[in-house]
Amino acid sequence: MTARDGRAAAPPDGASVLARLRGMRESLPPAERLVAQRVLASPAGAAALTIGALAAAAGTSVATVQRLCRSIGLTGYPALRLALAEASGRDRTEDGRHIGSDIAPDEKVSAIVEKIAWADGRAIEDTAAQLDLDQLQRVVDRLVAAPRIDLYGVGASAFIALDFQQKLHRIGRTAFAWADPHIALTSAALLGPGDVAIGISHTGSTRDTVEAVAEARRHGATTVALTNSPRSPVTEQADHVLLTASRETTFRSGAMASRIAQLLVVDVLFVAVAARSYTSTQRALERTFDAVKGRRIGTENHR
């Protein structure tokens, strides 16, 4: 698979098929989107349908279902049914209950805890399972060699950018996180070959982030997209694509639900970069820890 669409080379399992459907849903042609919505509404129910029955349930044609299968990298409808059946089995508890992500108006607190924990846990597992390791390694290589790293994200993604910037800064890497679109663009304009620009956007269509990544690319920087949508404007501007796989619940928008998955990728990148320069990383972490440890109450006499 190519770097541009972010797909992994291994055959997709049920979790990655559903993650791809979620990520690609908004960019699909209208008829294919209807089928994707029907499948995502009830993967187990869709797995039990013939191709004709699924087409009828979605108000489309058999040919449209077949096109959707090809769009998500499957050989045909039998492969989709198998993937959906496998994914549905993963979404059941040991006692056979299916845990959904929809929160009812009268939902008990215990059920809310269970559903949120389930959705967040699955976001981590699904993201880890579908990460393209070749793309990940290439991004780590670029980060290790980069004289400067720019991170772009707005809204909820801005917090992820700031978290990554803080991690990189603590080990002596020159990194900047920009949420203001004007400052992001001016910073991107000063990047050059060897520098790395990372755009973080759950939908992949946030104009501020896309334009900053595009500006960095125009000046020769290596560009990376961290997104949930493999077919989106930000991936068109990226040399490397890292995909997340988050699940939404009723009261959590895509941007909010994506943070768990985005933080997983950020942590993986940070640890991989840190491990490549183990001695200097350890030294930097010790120095930065010593610099702030006196700010904790009760440690004033231990500076």
N, C-alpha and C positions, 0 to 999 in steps of 0.2 A: 504494500500500500504506500501511497505517497505521503510526504510530509504535509502537503497542503491540506488534505482532508482529515489528517490526524488519525487515521485508522491504524490499528495494530495489524501485524501480519498474521497472527494466529487466528484460526477460525473462531468466530464470536460465540460465546455461550449466551444463555438466556439473559443474564444480568446485563451484559454488554449490548445485546440487541435492544432491550428496553431502554437502556441509557442512550443509545444512538437514536432511537425513535423520539425520545424526549428532546434531545438536543437538536434534531433535524426538523421537528414538527413544523415550526413556523416558516421554515425555508422550503418546504415541500410544495409542489403544485397543489392547487385546491382539492382536486379529486383524491390524490394520494394522502393529503392531510386528513380527509374524512376517514379514511381507513386507519391511519395512525391513531387518530383520536378514539376510534372504536376499540382498537386493540389496547391502548393504554387505559381506557376506562375499565376494562376487565380482561387482563391477559389470560386468566384461566378460562373464561368464557369463550374468548376468541380461539384458544387452542382446541376447543371442542368442536369448532365449526368447520365445515368443508369450505373450500375456497369460494364456491358459489354462495353459500350461506353468509359468509363474512362480507362478500361484495354486496349482497342484498341488504344486510344489516347496516352497512355504511352508506347505502344509497348510491353505489358506484358499480363498476363492472369487474369481471374476472381479470381482464387485461390490466386494470388499474392496480389490483392487488398484486399481480405479478410484477408490475413496474415498481411498486413500493418495495417488494422483496429485493429487487436488483439495486434500488437506491440505497438500501442499508447494507449491501454487501453480501446478500444471501443468494444461493443458487436457485431457490424457488420456494413455493409455499410449504412443501413438506418440511423444509429446514426451519421455516418460521414457526410452524406448529410445534416442532420439537423444542425449539428454543423457548417458546412461551410456556410450554408444559414444565420445562426444567425450572424456569424462573418462578412459576407459580408454586412449585414445591419448596423453593427456598423461602418463600414468604409465609410459610406456616410454622406455627410453634410446634413443640414436641407433642402436645396433645391434639394437634390437628387443626387448631384455630387459625384463621386467616387474619393477619393484622393489616388493616388498611391504614391510609394516611389521612383520611377525611375525619375532621373533628365535628361531631354533632353539637347543636346548641346546648343540649343537656348532658354533655359528656362528663363523666366522673373524672376527678383529678387523677385517680389511679390509672384510668384508661389513657388520659392525655400524656402522662409520664411514659406509659408503655409505648404509645404510638410515636411520640417524639424521639424517644430513645431508639426505637426500631428504625425510623426514617434516617436519623443521623448515623446510626451504625451501618445501615445499608449504603449510605452515601460514601462512607469511607471504604467499605469493602468493594463496592462497584467501581469507584474511582481507581483504587489500587489494581483491580483486575483488568481494567481496560487501558491503563497507561501504556503508551508506546515506549518501551524501554530504550529503543534506538534513539528516538527523539529526545528522551530524557537525558541520555548520555551525551548527546551532542550539545544540549543546552548547558549541562554542567561543564563541559569542556570550554564553551564560550565564556561562561561566567568566571571560571578559574583564571582565564587569560585576560579578561576585560580590565582595562585601566579605569573604566567608569561604567556604572549600571544605573539606568533610569527606569523607574517603576511608575506606571500610569494606571490610575483607577479612580472612579468617582462613586459617590453613594456608598453602599456597603463594601464595594470592592476597594475603596480608598483605605479602609481599615486593614485589609489584607496587604496592600502595598506598603503601608506604614509598618506593619509587623515584619515583613520581609526586609525592609530597609533597616530596621532596628537590629535584626539578627545579623545581617551582613556587616553593618557598621561595627558591631561588637567584636568582630573578628578581623577588623582592619580593612574591610573592603570599602571602596569609595562608591556609595550608593545614595540615590536620592529618590524620594517618593513624592509625586506631584498629583494633587487633586484639583488644583485650579487649572482650568483649560488654557488660559493665556500663558501662565508660567510653564505649563507642560510643553506647549508648543515652542516657546523660546528656548527651553532647555533642550528639547529634541533637535532644534536647529543647530546646536553647538556640538552635537555628537558626531562621531566619525568612525571610520573603519576600526574594528577592534572593540569598540564600545558595544554594549548590549542594552536594548530597550525592551521592556516586558509590559505588554498591555493586559490588564486583568479586567474581564467583563463577562459576567454570567451569560448574558444574551449574545454577546459578541457584536452588538449593534449600537453600543453607546457612542454617539458621535465624537464626544470629547476624547475618548480613549482611542478610537479608530484613527482620528486625525493626528494625534500625537505619535502613534506608532508609524503612520505613513510618513510623517515629517522626518522621523528618525531614520527610516529606511532610505529616504531620498538622499540623506547625507552619508550613507554607507554603513550605518550601524546594523548589527545583527538584530533582527526583531523576533520576538517570541509572543505568542498569544496563549493566555491561560483562560479558557472559556468552556462553557457547557455545550456550545453550538458549533459543530464541525463545519457547517456551511453558513458562514456569517461574514460580514464586512471586515472584522478584525483579522480573521484567518487569511483573507485575501492579501493583507499587508504583512503577513508573518512568514519568516523563513522557517520557523519551527512552531508546531502546534501541540499544546498539552491540554488534554481534555479532562474535564471533571464529569461526575455523574451524580447529580443531586436529585432528591425527590422532594416534591412540594407537599406541604400539608395545608389544610384549609386556611389557617391564619398566618401562614408564612409565605411571603412572596418568593419568587425564584431567587432574587438577590440575597435574601436572608438565608434561605435554605442552602445556598451555594457556598456559604462561608466555611462550613465544616470541610467540604471537599477541597476548596481552594487552599485552606490551611494545611491539609495533608500534603498537597503538592509542594507548597512553599517549604514545609518542614523537610520533605525529601530532598529538595534542591539544596537547602541550607546545609543539611548534614553531609550530603555528597560533596559539596564544595569544601566544607570544613575538613572533611577526612582527607582531601587531596593535599592539604597543607597542615598536617596534624600538629607538628611541633609549634609552628607560628600561631596556629589557632589556639592551642592550649595556653600559650604565653599571653595572647591577646585577651582571652577569657579571664585569666587570672588577674591581669592588670585592670580590666574594666570592673571586675568584681571587687577588687580592693578599693577602687575609686569610689564606689557607691555603698559599700557595706556599712560605713559610718552613718548613713542616712536612716538606718533602721533603729527604732526605739529600743533602748537597752544595750546598744552596742557601742555607745560613745567612748567607753573606756577600753575598747578593744581595737582602736584604730592603729 
